[in-house]
Structures are given as structure tokens and as C-alpha cells.
Amino acid sequence: MRSLALQPRVVVALAALALLAPWPTRAGPPPRLTLVACAPGFPGTTAEAQPAMDALAAALSRAAPAAEAGLGAVYLPAEAEGVARLGEADAAVALVPLPFFLAQAAALGLTPRLQVAVAGSGALERWSLVARKGRVTRPADLAGFTVLSSAGYAPAFVRGAVGGWGRLPETAKVAATAQVLSALRKAASGAEVAVLLDGAQAEALATLPFAADLEVVARSAPLPTSLVATVRGRLPAARWSALEKALLGLHADPAGAAALAGVRMTRFLPLDEAALAAARALGAEGAR
């Protein structure tokens, strides 16, 4: 009978606990994460590129709405800016050219996931070393030269890109330039300059009025043009799976294709593991 007498108190206590318990809530939106694109040596500022980056983020959010509603995108034109931005906690995905990836992968914790077909270059490209015609016939002839390139911020890559031809002399310097046309003029004039060109730049070489004064003296193996990489595991596996699917299918959607064109790309592709392995070996050789 005592237990029955206490029952109303127990009921009151349980009711009070129920009032204190949190009400069930819907899961909130995924935390905002950012796709960071960085392409040193390419034209355009962060402000100029932002509308195109917003369009890319919007296209991805439409393609994978449940997982990518919190995805933003930003472009940085300089290596130091890109490195700093990729170090921030929300930077979960990197979209970068191969030289940047090879130079920064270890420091930034970049894991390659996909590669990019770039307008005018494709998914693979050969880098070409150009010098004044007849001036350079072997690597030793570059002693005292400066090798200029839009990829000059990654000296190991530049040295490795011509590794199949032969090792550059220790006295050959590597320097970055965004003024590739000016660099080619210097080479054509007879200055102690050679220029390493990416695929699109090499394709345009023949159109120059002074092209007859230049020649390609070495070419790299086919290498990935640009890569998509995740950053330090900041993107949960489920969100990466959804984003990967969205990236791979983006070119098939008219709005997605337009967004890709806005950032000078045509599509995303699975990694060419053999080409990436060759690129890593090239970078390691150039660093020695």
C-alpha cells in the first residue's frame, strides 16, 4: 500500500523531467565549407572571379542539395594567398593546378580526388621548354640562364618537368612570371632566358610574330592539368561522396556546363593515377 501512496509523486516528478527535456529538432544545415581555387600566374582577381565562383557553388548545390547547401567557393590568384586561405578551418576542397599541388600537398594536407579538363588544355598537358633557335641544344647550355614560367613559384616542378631531357645546371635559375609573352620576347632577342610553357601557352607559340626565332627544346610527359583535392579530411566522407558525384556529372547539365565555362573548365574526371604518379616522381626528382 505504501508504494501506491507514492505513485502520484512519481508521476509529478516524471512530468517535471519531461518539461526539462529538450524537444526533438530537425537536423540543421551542414556546416558551411569552402572550395578554394588558386591558380598562380593566371589572370583575374578575387573580386573579378567571385561571380563565376558563386555560379559554380550554386550549380554544385543544385546537383547535390542535401549535402552541399553549405558550400561556398572563392578564387585566389597568388600562391601565398591560396596557401593562407587553404589553412583556414572552413577550406575543405582545393581546386589547383598541378605545380601548386606538388609544391603544397604535404604542407596543406591535400589528398587528390579528381582531375580537371581545362578549356584549351584538356585533362592532360605537356609542358614545353622554349629557347632562342639554335641557342640551346643540351641542358648544359642553360648554365647561367633564367628559366621563366607561370609555374616558377614551384621550382622543383619546373626542374622536374624537363627531367626527361636532362638535369638543369645548378647555375640555371628558376623564376615565376605572369608576363609569359614578355619572357618569350626576351628569349627570342637572345637574352639568357628560357621559358617553360604549359599546354595552352605552347599551343599559342606558333601565332607569335617572332615565333621563327624560337624553338621547343624539351617536352614533359603528359601530366594532369589541374586537380581537385580534399584538405586535411575536413570534408566528411558522406559529403565528399555527394560532392564527387555532383562534380563528375556537372558538365552534363546545361547550367552546370555554363558554370564550368565561367571558370575556364569543361568537366571533372576521375584521377589518371599513372599520370599523377609520373608527376609526383617528376617533382621529387626536381627537388633533389
C-alpha positions in Angstrom: 0.0 0.0 0.0 3.0 2.4 0.7 4.1 2.1 -3.0 0.6 3.0 -4.1 0.6 6.1 -1.9 3.9 7.3 -3.5 2.7 6.9 -7.1 1.2 10.4 -7.6 4.6 11.9 -6.5 6.4 9.7 -9.0 4.0 10.8 -11.8 4.6 14.5 -10.9 8.4 14.0 -10.9 8.3 12.4 -14.3 6.2 15.1 -15.7 8.7 17.7 -14.4 11.6 15.9 -16.1 9.6 15.8 -19.4 9.2 19.5 -19.3 13.0 20.0 -18.8 14.0 17.6 -21.6 14.8 19.2 -25.0 12.2 19.0 -27.7 13.2 16.9 -30.8 14.5 19.2 -33.5 15.2 18.8 -37.2 18.9 18.4 -38.2 20.3 21.7 -39.1 22.0 22.5 -42.4 25.5 21.1 -42.9 28.3 23.4 -41.7 29.5 25.9 -44.3 32.6 24.6 -46.2 34.5 26.3 -48.9 36.0 25.2 -52.2 39.2 27.2 -52.6 40.6 27.7 -56.1 44.1 29.1 -56.6 45.9 29.5 -59.9 49.2 31.5 -59.6 50.2 33.2 -62.8 46.7 33.1 -64.3 44.8 36.4 -64.9 42.0 37.8 -62.8 41.5 39.0 -59.3 39.4 37.5 -56.4 36.7 40.1 -56.9 36.5 39.6 -60.7 36.3 35.8 -60.3 33.7 35.8 -57.5 30.6 35.8 -59.7 31.9 32.8 -61.6 32.8 31.0 -58.3 29.4 31.7 -56.9 27.8 30.2 -60.0 30.0 27.1 -59.6 29.0 26.7 -56.0 25.3 27.2 -56.9 25.5 24.6 -59.6 27.0 22.1 -57.2 24.4 22.9 -54.6 21.7 22.2 -57.1 23.3 18.9 -58.1 23.7 17.7 -54.5 21.2 19.8 -52.5 21.1 17.6 -49.4 24.8 17.6 -48.9 26.2 20.8 -50.4 23.7 23.5 -49.3 26.5 25.0 -47.2 29.2 25.0 -49.9 30.9 28.3 -50.9 33.7 28.9 -53.4 36.4 31.5 -53.7 39.4 32.2 -56.0 42.8 33.5 -55.0 45.3 34.5 -57.8 48.5 34.3 -55.8 50.3 31.4 -54.2 50.7 32.9 -50.8 47.0 34.0 -50.6 45.9 30.5 -51.7 48.1 28.8 -49.1 46.8 31.1 -46.3 43.1 30.5 -47.3 43.5 26.8 -47.5 44.9 26.9 -44.0 41.5 28.2 -42.7 39.2 25.8 -40.9 36.3 26.0 -43.5 38.6 25.3 -46.5 37.6 21.7 -47.3 38.3 21.4 -51.1 41.1 22.7 -53.2 41.0 23.3 -56.9 44.5 23.9 -58.1 47.0 23.4 -61.0 49.4 20.6 -60.8 52.5 22.7 -59.9 50.7 24.1 -56.9 49.5 20.7 -55.8 53.0 19.2 -56.0 54.5 22.2 -54.1 51.9 22.3 -51.3 50.3 18.9 -51.0 52.4 17.8 -47.9 52.2 21.2 -46.1 48.5 21.6 -46.6 47.4 18.0 -46.3 45.9 17.8 -49.8 44.5 14.4 -50.9 44.0 14.2 -54.7 40.5 13.1 -55.7 39.7 14.2 -59.3 41.3 16.0 -62.2 40.1 18.8 -64.3 39.7 19.2 -68.0 40.7 22.8 -68.6 39.5 24.8 -71.6 42.2 24.9 -74.2 44.4 22.3 -72.4 42.3 19.3 -71.5 42.9 17.0 -68.6 46.5 16.2 -69.5 49.1 18.5 -71.0 52.8 18.6 -71.9 55.0 21.4 -70.6 57.4 22.8 -73.2 60.8 24.4 -72.7 61.4 27.1 -75.3 64.6 29.0 -76.1 66.1 31.0 -78.9 66.5 28.9 -82.0 69.9 27.2 -82.1 71.0 28.6 -78.7 70.2 25.6 -76.5 70.8 22.0 -77.7 71.5 20.3 -74.3 70.9 21.0 -70.6 74.4 22.3 -70.1 73.7 25.2 -72.5 71.4 26.6 -69.9 74.2 27.4 -67.4 73.7 30.9 -66.2 70.2 31.1 -67.8 67.0 32.0 -66.0 64.1 29.7 -66.7 60.9 31.7 -66.5 57.4 30.2 -66.2 54.0 30.8 -64.8 54.8 27.8 -62.7 58.1 29.3 -61.4 56.6 29.5 -57.9 57.2 25.8 -57.8 60.9 25.4 -58.8 61.0 21.7 -58.2 58.2 21.2 -60.7 60.0 23.4 -63.3 63.3 21.5 -62.9 61.5 18.2 -63.0 59.3 19.0 -66.0 62.3 18.8 -68.3 63.9 16.0 -66.4 63.5 13.5 -69.2 65.7 15.8 -71.4 68.3 16.1 -68.7 69.0 17.8 -65.4 69.2 21.6 -65.4 72.6 23.0 -64.4 72.9 24.2 -60.8 73.6 27.7 -62.1 70.3 27.8 -64.0 67.8 29.9 -62.0 64.0 29.4 -61.9 61.7 32.4 -61.6 58.0 33.0 -61.7 56.4 35.3 -64.2 52.9 36.2 -65.2 54.2 38.0 -68.3 54.9 35.0 -70.5 54.8 36.9 -73.7 57.4 39.3 -72.5 59.6 36.4 -71.4 59.3 34.8 -74.8 60.4 38.1 -76.4 63.5 38.2 -74.2 64.3 34.6 -75.2 63.8 35.4 -78.9 66.1 38.5 -78.6 69.0 36.4 -77.4 68.8 37.1 -73.6 70.0 34.3 -71.4 66.4 33.2 -70.8 64.4 30.1 -71.5 60.6 29.8 -70.9 58.7 26.8 -69.7 55.2 26.9 -71.2 52.0 25.0 -70.2 49.9 23.2 -72.8 47.8 26.2 -73.8 50.7 28.6 -73.9 52.7 26.2 -76.1 49.7 25.8 -78.5 49.8 29.6 -79.0 53.5 29.8 -79.6 53.2 29.5 -83.4 50.9 32.5 -83.6 53.6 34.9 -82.3 55.2 37.2 -84.9 58.7 36.2 -83.6 57.9 32.5 -83.4 60.6 31.8 -86.1 63.2 32.9 -83.6 62.2 30.3 -81.0 62.1 26.5 -80.7 60.9 23.9 -78.3 64.0 22.1 -76.9 62.3 19.8 -74.5 58.8 18.5 -73.6 57.5 16.8 -70.5 55.4 13.6 -70.4 51.6 14.1 -70.4 50.8 15.4 -66.9 47.5 16.3 -65.1 46.5 19.9 -65.8 44.7 20.7 -62.6 43.4 18.7 -59.6 40.6 18.6 -57.1 41.8 17.7 -53.6 40.3 17.5 -50.2 42.1 19.4 -47.4 43.1 17.7 -44.1 40.0 15.5 -44.0 37.7 18.5 -43.3 35.0 17.1 -45.6 33.1 14.2 -44.1 33.1 11.1 -46.2 29.3 11.3 -46.9 29.6 14.9 -48.1 32.6 14.1 -50.3 30.7 11.3 -51.9 27.8 13.6 -52.8 30.1 16.3 -54.0 32.2 13.9 -56.1 29.0 12.7 -57.8 28.0 16.3 -58.4 31.4 17.3 -59.8 31.6 14.3 -62.2 28.1 15.0 -63.6 28.3 18.8 -63.7 29.2 19.0 -67.4 26.1 17.1 -68.5 23.7 19.7 -67.1 23.3 22.9 -69.2 23.6 25.2 -66.1 26.5 23.2 -64.8 28.3 23.4 -68.1 27.8 27.1 -68.2 29.2 27.4 -64.6 32.2 25.3 -65.7 32.8 27.6 -68.7 32.8 30.6 -66.4 35.8 29.2 -64.7 37.5 28.0 -67.9 36.9 24.3 -67.4 35.0 21.7 -69.4 34.5 18.8 -66.9 35.8 16.9 -63.9 37.2 13.4 -64.4 38.5 10.5 -62.3 42.2 10.7 -61.5 44.6 9.4 -64.0 46.7 7.5 -61.4 49.6 6.8 -63.8 49.9 10.4 -64.9 49.7 11.6 -61.3 52.4 9.1 -60.2 54.6 10.4 -63.0 54.0 14.0 -61.9 54.9 13.1 -58.3 58.1 11.4 -59.5 59.0 14.4 -61.6 58.5 16.8 -58.7 60.6 14.6 -56.4 63.4 14.5 -59.0 63.3 18.2 -59.4 63.6 18.7 -55.7 66.9 16.8 -55.4 
